[in-house]
């Protein structure tokens, strides 16, 4: 048994527990409280598993789920930065890269490289797996907002055009049938 390897893996897992304390802008569907980033990561992994058949290209669902489970771990250091929020994207990206270096650096070297590679792949959203993962990451908040009478959309003054350009483009790129399905509900919400 490699004590150092286990110590590094447990150090990472203990640090990852902090993701449970990172509150997101949106609430749970029952509106009882804000969602945390760990819950979001679990929920979109379940979304991907459930909706994989709607990917527009062949995907490896195991890789997609791995990406989704680790994609927001950087929020331990960077916090949640909502897509409709007012922040400097390049500054947030730099903070998130530094967080990825620190957090994945807690792991044994080859595991750190593997996790970092998956995180970078998700961020770049160029492979079929990452494109679908990025699509699903965008879908879940839309569903939560629809289930909560607009959720954070009024807070951020989100328009239908903004939703289409910031979210719809990404979802359609990896899962067009899902966006088409959601479009009727989105139209109905914005028509109110």
C-alpha positions, -999 to 999 in steps of 0.1 A, spaced: 0 0 0 13 34 -10 7 57 20 18 89 2 -6 82 -27 -35 76 -4 -26 106 17 -26 128 -14 -59 113 -27 -76 119 7 -62 155 9 -79 161 -25 -112 145 -14 -112 165 19 -105 197 0 -132 188 -25 -157 187 4 -155 225 4 -175 226 -29 -206 218 -7 -202 253 8 -201 272 -25 -236 285 -30 -248 291 -65 -271 320 -75 -301 298 -82 -323 278 -58 -334 242 -57 -365 235 -78 -386 235 -46 -372 270 -38 -363 259 -2 -327 272 -4 -299 280 -28 -282 251 -46 -245 245 -38 -219 237 -65 -214 201 -53 -251 194 -57 -250 210 -92 -221 188 -102 -240 157 -91 -272 168 -107 -257 175 -141 -239 142 -141 -273 126 -136 -287 148 -164 -260 136 -187 -266 99 -178 -303 103 -183 -302 125 -215 -271 109 -232 -292 95 -260 -300 131 -271 -263 140 -278 -260 150 -314 -227 131 -318 -215 98 -303 -202 103 -268 -185 83 -241 -208 88 -212 -182 78 -186 -159 105 -197 -187 130 -198 -197 122 -162 -161 125 -151 -159 159 -166 -191 170 -150 -181 158 -116 -149 178 -116 -158 208 -138 -168 231 -110 -143 221 -84 -124 253 -92 -153 272 -76 -138 262 -42 -113 291 -49 -131 311 -76 -167 310 -63 -197 307 -85 -199 331 -114 -233 330 -130 -234 330 -168 -256 361 -167 -236 378 -140 -215 410 -145 -179 399 -142 -146 400 -161 -145 367 -179 -107 367 -185 -101 375 -148 -124 346 -137 -107 322 -162 -73 331 -148 -85 325 -112 -101 292 -122 -69 280 -140 -49 288 -108 -75 269 -88 -73 239 -111 -35 240 -106 -38 240 -68 -67 216 -64 -56 189 -89 -21 194 -77 -31 178 -44 -34 145 -62 -7 120 -72 10 133 -103 -6 110 -130 -40 114 -114 -36 152 -112 -26 152 -149 -57 131 -158 -81 152 -139 -66 185 -152 -67 171 -187 -104 164 -183 -110 198 -168 -91 215 -197 -111 195 -222 -144 205 -207 -133 242 -206 -122 241 -243 -155 223 -254 -140 210 -286 -144 173 -284 -178 156 -287 -177 145 -250 -169 181 -238 -194 197 -261 -222 175 -248 -210 180 -212 -209 218 -217 -245 216 -232 -258 197 -202 -241 221 -178 -262 249 -194 -294 229 -194 -298 223 -157 -299 260 -146 -325 267 -174 -347 239 -160 -343 252 -125 -352 287 -136 -382 275 -155 -393 254 -124 -390 285 -102 -410 311 -122 -378 325 -137 -356 319 -108 -326 342 -112 -335 356 -146 -354 386 -132 -324 393 -108 -300 394 -137 -325 411 -162 -321 382 -186 -338 386 -219 -348 358 -242 -321 370 -267 -295 368 -240 -306 333 -230 -304 322 -266 -269 337 -272 -253 327 -238 -270 293 -233 -290 282 -264 -261 283 -287 -241 259 -264 -270 235 -258 -279 234 -295 -243 226 -303 -243 194 -283 -279 185 -278 -302 203 -302 -332 181 -294 -330 192 -257 -329 229 -266 -358 224 -290 -378 207 -262 -371 235 -238 -378 263 -263 -416 261 -259 -413 266 -221 -388 294 -225 -411 312 -250 -440 308 -227 -420 322 -197 -408 353 -217 -443 359 -232 -457 365 -197 
